[in-house]
């Protein structure tokens, strides 16, 4: 059972993340033929900041800290409905996670797979596990030691967005990279 103070902190962080994501412009996607097409938009494609959200001021977070990871790298990627395939828009964020984890080799992480509220508990737990494993595999294939990464599925049990609508469901279909140990305080 979560304490009210913990719930309040989680709610405050969720609101801050949602506010930052809502204000972040998306770059146009290159189609490879010299044309640019804007990426799909709308609630089914939530975004989070792809770079430093503090204007590049790395002094705002202690290098190697959990805050540095969250603010300057990004700790969450999103998935399409009923999918555990990593979307191409998540590659830069995951590549930044690889670089950060290589810079701080004592840090261990846990990839937390999440799903929206639709579907059975069992289905969403399995889907969350596949999402977490997809991110883990991506990081390992790019050089992060597999022994530094655990995975867990929360299914639909830990939503970051309240509501029963496309926008909330899109935000809740994610994999969250959590620092477990080794980060600077």
N, C-alpha and C positions, 0 to 999 in steps of 0.2 A: 504494500500500500504506500503510495507516495504521500509525502507530507505536503500540507498546503503551501509551504514556502517553496518547495521544489516545483510544484505545479505552477506557482506564480512566476518563478524564474524561467521555466520552460516556455510559458506563455509569452513572457516578455521577449525572450530570444526569438521565438517564432514570429512575433509581430515585427521585430526589427529586420529579420531576414526577409519577410514578405515585403516590407516597405522598401528595402534596398533593391530587391529583385524587380519590383514594380517600376522602379525609376531607371532601370538600366536599359539603354537602347541596345538593340540587336544589330550586329553587322549583317550586311547582305551576304548571301551565300554565293559562291562562285560555281557556276554550272560547268565550267571547263571549256566552254565554247566562246569565251570572251564576253558572255552575257552574265549579268548578275540578277538573281531572283531573290527577293526577300524570303527568309525562312518562314515556314508556316507560323502563323501567330494565333493567338487566342488562348483560352484557358488550357487546352490540351498540351501546350508547349510552354511550361513555366521556364523561366530562366533565372539564373542567379548571376551575380557579378563574375566576369571572367578574369578580372585583374584586380589590382589593389582597389579596395573600395574607399580607402582613406586618401585618395588623390595621390598615391604613390609615396606617402609619408610613412616609411617603414619604422620611424621612431615611435609611432603610435602603439606598436606592439613589440615586445621584447623578441628579438630574433631567436628562433627555436622554440618559442612558447606555443601553447595551444592557441592563444589568441592570434599569433603570427600566422599559424596554419589556417585558421578560419577566415581571418580578414584578408590576408595577402595571397592565399592559394585557393581556398574554397573547399568546403568539406562535404558537399552534397551534389549528386548528379541525379537526373530525372529520367524516367522511363515512359514509354508508350503503354497504352492500355493492354493488359494481358501479355506483356513482353518483358523479357530480361536481356534483350539485345541492347548494347550500349549505343546510344545515338551519337552520330558524328559530332554534334555540338558539344558533347561531353569530353571528347578527346583532349582538347587543350587543358581543361581543368584536371583531368587524370594525369596528363603529362606533367603538369605543374606539381601534382602530388608526388609523382615519382621523383622529380628533381629535389623537392623539399625533403623527402624521406632519404634520399641519397646524401643530402647535405647533413642530415641529422640521423646517423646510423644507430643511435641508441634508442630511438623512438619506436614503440610498438603501437599498433593500431588495431581497431576492430571495425570491420565493415558491417553496418547494420542495414539489412534489407527491409524495406517497407512496402506496403500496398495500400490501395484505397479501401474504403469500407465495403465495397461491393464484393460479392462472392462469399463462400464459406470460410470459416476460420482456417480449416485445414488447407484449402486451396491457397489462401493468401499467405499462410506460413510457408508453404512450398514455393510460391512465387517469390516471396521475399528472400528466401534462401538462395534461389537461382540468381536473383539480382545481386545479392552480396557476393556470390561466387563469381559472377561475371566481372565485377569490379576487381576482386582479388586476382583473378586470372590475368586481367589486363595489367595490373601493377607488377605481378610476378614476371610476366613475359617481357617486361621492360626493365627488369633488373632489381626489383625490390625482393629481398630475401623472404621466401614464403614463411619462414619461422617467425617473422615479425608481424604477421597478419592473421588475425582470427576473424571468423564470420559468425553472424547470428541473424536470425530472422525474427522480426517483431510482427510480421504480417500486417494486420490492420490495427494492432493494439496501441501504436504510438503515433497518431496523426499529428502533423505539424500545422495543418489548416483545418479549421472547423467548418462544417457545412456539408450538405449533401448536394453538391453541384459540380459541374465540370471543372471549375477553377480549383476547388478544394481537392477533388479527386486527383487532378493532375499534380498538385503539389505533394500529395501524400504518396505518390508512386515514385519512390526514390531509394537511393542507397546513400547512407551517411557514413563518412569516414570519421571515426572518433579516436582521439589520442588516448591510449591506455596508460602508457608510462614512457619515461625518458625525456619528456619535454622540459624545457627551461621554465622556471617559475617566475 
